[in-house]
Amino acid sequence: MSEEIIPGALYIVSTPIGNLEDITLRALRILKEVDLIAAEDTRVTSRLLQEYDIPTSMVSYHDHNKEQKTPELLTHLHSGQTLALVSDAGTPGISDPAFYLVREASREDIRIIPVPGPSAALATLVVSGLPTDRWVFEGFLPRKKGRHTRLINLMEEHRTIIIYESPYRVLRTLSDLLEYWGDRNIVVGRELTKRFEEIVRGTITEVQQYFENHTVKGEFVLVVEGKS
């Protein structure tokens, strides 16, 4: 039996990373029943809502307006209204501004309820064939300041390492990993759950050569072997 929506609760709702069929039945119900949806990009979320005939109103909540919008959303919750927070894709709070609202809501004793679902990091990890008993998620590496330090600090990491990367920087990142960490085994997931989904395995050198000669589009997840 489905639980009733809790007045004044903040729901952290995971959404598909590509294939819209990956939405859970619970997530669909929550999105239909809450009073408001805070979306990282309302244009992206609107496609999901249209697909499943969900009429709930939306408000944008992203990295550039989180400080302005958070007090408004907290007031909404304190009034007894419900709110679902979603990112562009996957689980909110993983390399996106959701953590900011969650942190502030927790400080004000607002009920926060997770609605689990897809995650690009976990989707790639579980098909990687690399050790999954211990792993570390690094998100996006710094573009400039702090990049060298981060790569140096991770050189001695024995756990499997998960990194997010954009198509514009993935070749540079592969080159940096090879320079700093040596030619380790790596698995790269691209366009996960979508029509042109691709899982590429090999050493860093082999994967780098592959993407130098193939399409570099979509979001990338890099799963790298830890230090032996």
C-alpha atoms as one frame of an Amber mdcrd trajectory, in Angstrom:
protein
   0.000   0.000   0.000   1.308   3.457  -0.900   2.133   5.803   1.947   0.314
   9.103   2.237   2.070  12.319   1.315   3.394  13.992   4.468   2.472  17.697
   4.802   5.508  19.966   4.819   7.861  17.234   3.607  10.700  17.635   1.128
  10.943  14.665  -1.251  14.267  14.014  -2.997  13.087  12.274  -6.157  15.400
  10.369  -8.502  14.535  10.597 -12.195  15.772   8.693 -15.285  19.275   9.339
 -16.590  18.076   8.758 -20.131  15.443   6.098 -20.650  12.138   7.473 -19.321
  10.956   3.945 -18.534  13.422   3.878 -15.628  11.176   6.101 -13.493   9.796
   4.241 -10.477   6.090   3.912  -9.719   6.664   5.646  -6.400   8.457   8.569
  -8.030   5.567   9.046 -10.458   3.049   9.073  -7.626   5.073  11.536  -5.548
   5.516  13.893  -8.500   1.764  13.824  -9.102   0.771  14.368  -5.482   3.189
  17.040  -4.211   2.192  20.697  -4.344   5.312  21.852  -6.208   8.345  20.464
  -8.038  11.719  22.227  -7.823  13.643  21.271 -10.976  17.243  21.948 -11.954
  16.024  22.654 -15.504  12.263  22.924 -15.956  12.605  22.293 -19.694  14.204
  18.905 -19.067  11.754  17.919 -16.336   8.757  19.057 -18.395   9.478  16.269
 -20.905   9.192  13.708 -18.123   6.011  15.260 -16.753   4.435  15.388 -20.206
   5.298  11.748 -20.864   3.391  10.660 -17.757   0.645  13.322 -17.747   1.782
  14.954 -14.520   0.273  18.453 -14.139   2.209  19.546 -11.028   3.607  23.100
 -11.151   7.355  23.603 -11.321   9.874  26.188 -10.184  13.520  26.311 -11.254
  16.189  25.531  -8.681  19.770  25.447  -9.916  23.303  26.380  -8.955  22.906
  30.029  -9.977  19.725  30.774  -8.022  19.913  28.380  -5.062  20.733  31.071
  -2.501  17.800  33.213  -3.644  15.303  30.349  -4.049  16.091  28.343  -0.915
  14.354  30.707   1.561  11.246  30.725  -0.658  11.142  26.947  -0.779  11.672
  26.669   2.977   8.749  29.049   3.528   6.678  26.853   1.210   7.540  23.795
   3.304   6.967  25.510   6.657   3.466  26.424   5.484   2.654  22.720   5.281
   2.966  22.444   1.510   4.925  19.567  -0.032   7.882  19.825  -2.402   9.661
  17.373  -4.706  13.236  18.206  -5.663  14.591  16.750  -8.922  17.789  17.186
 -10.901  18.177  17.059 -14.679  18.726  13.320 -14.424  19.479  10.724 -11.793
  19.611  11.179  -8.035  19.505  14.789  -6.738  22.459  15.841  -4.629  25.078
  14.017  -6.706  27.186  16.765  -8.318  24.285  19.252  -8.395  22.924  22.000
  -6.085  20.338  19.808  -4.316  22.638  19.400  -1.308  22.248  23.114  -0.510
  18.480  22.902  -0.034  18.747  19.584   1.821  21.302  21.057   4.201  19.195
  24.117   4.954  16.013  22.064   5.319  17.711  19.703   7.756  18.852  22.655
   9.850  15.223  23.739  10.167  14.016  20.233  11.111  12.007  19.787   7.913
  11.167  16.178   7.098  13.320  15.017   4.175  12.313  11.832   2.375  14.431
  10.062  -0.294  12.720   8.479  -3.288  15.529   6.267  -4.669  16.133   5.546
  -8.321  18.656   5.835 -11.161  22.251   6.965 -10.718  24.772   7.215 -13.551
  27.665   6.499 -11.180  26.177   3.269  -9.865  24.918   2.174 -13.284  28.450
   2.307 -14.671  30.105   0.868 -11.568  28.005  -2.283 -11.509  28.791  -3.149
 -15.151  32.458  -2.163 -14.948  33.853  -5.448 -13.712  36.110  -3.466 -11.365
  35.903  -4.017  -7.576  32.616  -2.715  -6.143  33.133  -3.555  -2.463  35.036
  -0.312  -1.865  34.858   2.736  -4.129  35.127   6.509  -4.022  33.067   9.061
  -5.956  34.981  12.171  -7.069  32.345  13.847  -9.263  33.809  16.363 -11.706
  37.515  17.088 -11.349  38.418  20.785 -10.997  38.910  22.425 -14.362  41.920
  24.508 -13.329  42.583  25.467  -9.708  43.039  22.396  -7.555  43.126  19.904
 -10.436  46.810  19.032 -10.002  46.375  18.604  -6.242  43.310  16.398  -6.617
  45.044  14.111  -9.118  48.105  13.846  -6.873  45.974  13.038  -3.815  44.165
  10.256  -5.675  47.371   8.586  -6.913  47.572   6.384  -3.812  43.826   5.605
  -3.671  43.299   1.822  -3.600  39.531   1.926  -4.033  37.802   2.034  -7.412
  37.442   5.695  -8.456  34.350   7.153 -10.156  34.613  10.440 -12.058  32.046
  12.427 -14.057  33.163  14.270 -17.176  31.708  16.315 -20.026  32.346  15.567
 -23.710  34.398  18.757 -23.952  36.991  17.655 -21.397  36.955  13.864 -21.398
  39.999  13.503 -23.659  41.960  15.934 -21.523  40.955  14.045 -18.386  41.988
  10.702 -19.863  45.348  12.227 -20.762  45.776  13.585 -17.225  44.838  10.245
 -15.640  47.449   8.504 -17.757  50.098  11.068 -16.809  49.396  11.048 -13.069
  48.180   7.513 -12.368  49.764   5.406 -15.085  48.077   3.075 -17.556  45.430
   1.508 -15.310  42.280  -0.335 -16.321  39.288   1.919 -16.898  35.658   1.563
 -17.952  33.850   4.527 -19.527  30.070   4.784 -19.769  28.575   7.170 -22.321
  24.920   8.035 -23.015  23.786   5.489 -20.418  20.292   3.973 -20.949  19.883
   5.938 -24.191  19.780   4.761 -27.790  23.519   5.170 -28.337  24.628   3.832
 -24.953  28.258   2.786 -24.978  30.478   0.995 -22.473  34.174   1.105 -23.377
  36.711  -1.027 -21.482  40.480  -1.253 -21.573  43.571   0.493 -20.309  43.537
   4.289 -20.153  45.696   4.364 -23.289  43.335   2.082 -25.191  40.226   4.011
 -24.160  41.888   7.333 -24.962  42.795   6.103 -28.445  39.262   4.826 -28.954
  37.619   8.177 -28.194  40.174  10.037 -30.294  38.687   8.158 -33.253  35.019
   7.893 -32.255  32.111  10.081 -31.222  32.663  12.216 -28.152  29.130  13.269
 -27.249  26.927  12.964 -24.186  27.821  12.764 -20.515  30.623  10.446 -19.421
  31.203   8.327 -16.329  34.779   7.110 -15.794  35.337   4.134 -13.490  39.068
   3.756 -12.824  40.952   0.930 -11.167  42.492   1.862  -7.826  46.210   1.559
  -7.183  47.304  -2.061  -7.031
